[in-house]
Amino acid sequence: MLVLRTEALLALFSTLLLTSVCVDASGSRPHRIVVVGSINADTFLPVDRIPIEGENLTLLPGKLPVVDVPGGKGCTQAVAASKLLAPVGGSVSFVGQFGNDVAAQILQQSLVDAHVDVTFCSHHENITSGRGYVFHTTSGQVSAVVSGGSNELGWLEWEHAWEIYNKDRNQILLQGKIDKLLQDCRLVMLQCEVPEYVNRLVARCAAQRGNILVVQDVGGEDRGMNEEHLRHCDYLMPNESELRRLVRSFGGPENDSDIETMAKFLQARGARNILVTQGSKGSTLVADDGTVIHQPAITIEEVLDETGAGDCYRAAFCTALCEGKSLQQCMEWATAAGACSVERLGAVPSTPTRGQVEDRVHTNWVERSVLDIPRGDGLGFRGGAKSFPFLIGSRLNSMKDRPELWDGALDDPREYVRRQSTIKGLTCVDFNFPQHFHTWSNEEAAKSLEMAGLRAGAVCLRYPSKFARGAMNNPDYELRQEAIELTKHAAQMARDLGAKEVVIWSAYDGYDYPFQVDYDEKWDELVGAFRECCDAYPDIRFSVEYKPTDENTRFFTIPSTGAALLMVNEVDRQNFGLTLDVGHMLMSGENPGQSIAMVGRAGKLFGVQLNDGFTRLAAEDGLMFGSVHPSMALEIMYQLRRTKFDGHFYFDTFPQRSDPVREAEYNIRRVKAFWYAASSMDTDRLKRVMDEHDAIGALELVDDSLRRI
């Protein structure tokens, strides 16, 4: 029997928790999580329904129990966290208790296989492993009975250490030297499937250091929590019923159902951030600064097993927190992980990979604004409600077209925004700067968006005609500097409106004849100007929209996707990238799908502007998306999905003789239809086509996909 001596255990505490923070040469802390908790061997019993009191059930006909499936809150969260952190260089250490049975070997191997450090686990010769007996219905519903085993009885030395610590708190603080493997711990995860004194000791010691986040999962054994422990936890993570029980344990109202009210009740007693999981209703975070964030759930077509979904949610939230994601992004990441989990049987076996979570984030659910389109809403969707993962904007100036169809005077951007608010499915507005800001303030523009139920997508540069000889390429130094300052003002406007992007298109930076300009000089001017703007506003993404030619400039300084990528490489700023316009790519003689793949491969695709055209020389038709080149439109959507595009969609089209509202709605219908068609393509079939360079097979695949539209 392996039992840690009290002295060694105290050294473990000081090593694990009371450490100085290790800072690497770059100044950033590594992603390391320590999980203290339970580990169970689960037995799944397939039944028709959950048994009621006094009822005997038999297993479903032809079904056998599934035995010794790794589970338990601690094990599941450790494996889930490791699978998410390991690909980005992070790591997870687990502190738990193994029993004396064959299940212990299976449980330990499940952790090792997931690259979880088990150095600080103990094995007990006279105690069985923890076990869970899970009733599992065909609908995915689960109910469990848990036998604590070593999870409950294997912590006697920890209990002794807790007693010593209560008598002399300085004793732990003076124990041992800092172990380099554990001294860089960022976050500790705790659960209620191990004795309460374990959680209290770990949380207390971590809180004294002040540099380790403490996350307490309230699930597990139904027990109270004292106010001192509340103060030591940075995040409490209950579900709704657990939150209600916790509130009642502190003398709160018996039947309160309001998440925010219950959370604030606990915060008044020392709790900080409270993240509540709500099943199909999503999750809600009530932060200690008063912020309340709600994250919708992801609709799952078929739930196989709910076991471990909450653990995957909590592990994913913690890993995202360690990676520096915003709280909203942490909740989105966690929601995706939980959704992946319910599609497989078992707790540990259902923990998703990082790639699976990333794909779910990207394809199944909206990061900023969800638009659910039900069957029969007039937008042409089939098969019920769908969620589309992008904001959608359309050219604001097109709202001036066909004024006889509008009941107001279309002589002001306020009216343009009001008209766009009538477009079904439109969710954002891209403003031109300074063109749209001569008659109102930043605050008035923001208020106009709020009243219209829209948000700002981007601010797009439209340099005035005074820059006809060039904006950032002007031969006059003073005018070049003025163009740079105007670009910075656009960035400030974007910041004020809550947008994160400035799209730079200059109608004038280029030339008309050979020998007219020094090409190297003009290139260097743009590189320097873009660097200056990026450095002045590091929180704003500056995105260049190239164009090969038009009536203002026969040859642009940046005339193609390849040239634009060269510019991106030379500017060499994280917040500098590209916006690709379909019409401009066609004018350049490019295949838009390949251009998107190139820029996406470089991680520099900040925006897309969707339209179509007949590709006549120097013509920019601005026709509706997919109206001329449907196969190209399908490939555009496929490549955007494949490169994990995370910007917003913008329709740069010119209705002129058409109703601009109906035109925008048609564009929205089409882009969604192409997106879903691309998302549902037979990837195995596509790979075979590509492997063989099979032209006929490619056309047949496109035909089959377009039939779904």
Number of C-alpha atoms within 10 A of each C-alpha: 10 8 15 18 12 16 13 15 18 25 21 21 21 24 21 24 30 28 24 18 17 17 12 10 7 6 8 9 16 19 22 25 28 25 26 27 26 32 35 33 23 26 21 22 22 23 20 16 17 17 13 8 6 6 7 7 12 11 16 15 9 6 11 11 16 14 14 19 22 26 28 30 27 28 28 32 35 33 32 33 35 29 25 26 24 18 12 12 11 18 23 30 27 26 20 23 29 26 25 16 14 12 22 23 12 15 23 18 15 20 24 13 9 17 17 25 17 16 10 15 15 18 20 19 12 12 19 23 29 26 25 24 19 23 22 27 20 14 13 18 16 20 16 16 11 17 17 22 19 26 26 18 17 25 20 15 17 20 17 15 23 19 14 15 17 12 10 11 13 10 13 21 19 12 17 15 13 18 15 13 12 23 20 24 29 23 24 25 26 29 26 20 26 26 21 18 16 21 21 20 21 21 27 18 22 25 20 13 15 13 17 24 22 25 24 23 23 22 20 16 14 11 13 14 14 12 15 14 18 20 17 24 26 20 24 23 21 23 19 20 14 19 24 21 19 21 22 16 15 15 10 15 14 11 10 12 13 10 20 16 12 21 25 20 17 21 19 10 14 18 23 22 24 28 27 24 24 18 17 11 13 17 23 21 25 23 21 17 8 11 9 14 14 16 20 18 19 22 16 13 7 10 18 20 22 24 26 25 28 29 30 32 28 30 32 31 25 26 28 23 20 21 17 11 14 11 15 16 18 23 28 30 27 28 31 26 32 28 24 24 30 25 20 19 21 26 29 30 17 24 33 26 19 21 12 15 23 16 16 19 23 20 18 17 24 18 18 12 17 16 18 12 19 16 14 12 11 11 18 15 19 15 8 11 14 19 18 21 22 23 25 24 27 30 21 20 18 21 25 20 18 16 14 11 10 15 9 12 11 19 10 14 22 17 18 21 22 19 20 24 20 13 18 18 19 21 24 27 25 23 29 20 24 18 14 18 16 10 11 12 11 15 11 14 21 17 13 18 19 12 12 18 13 21 22 24 26 32 28 26 25 20 23 15 11 9 20 15 19 23 26 29 27 21 13 14 11 10 18 20 16 16 22 20 15 19 27 20 16 25 31 19 24 25 20 15 21 14 21 20 26 31 27 22 17 26 24 25 22 28 21 14 10 8 8 9 14 10 13 9 11 18 17 15 15 21 18 14 19 26 17 15 22 21 14 12 15 14 14 22 24 31 25 27 25 25 27 21 25 17 11 16 21 17 19 20 24 22 20 23 26 13 13 22 19 13 21 23 15 15 21 15 16 15 21 26 27 26 25 26 22 29 27 30 22 22 25 20 13 15 15 23 19 14 20 28 18 18 22 20 13 14 15 21 26 24 23 22 22 24 26 27 22 16 17 10 12 15 16 21 18 19 21 23 28 20 14 15 13 16 15 18 25 23 20 27 23 23 21 20 18 18 18 18 20 16 20 19 20 25 27 25 26 20 22 12 8 12 17 27 23 14 20 28 19 17 25 25 20 22 23 21 21 26 23 21 20 25 17 12 16 12 11 9 13 15 11 13 18 13 9 9 11 13 11 10 16 16 13 13 16 20 12 14 20 17 8 13 16
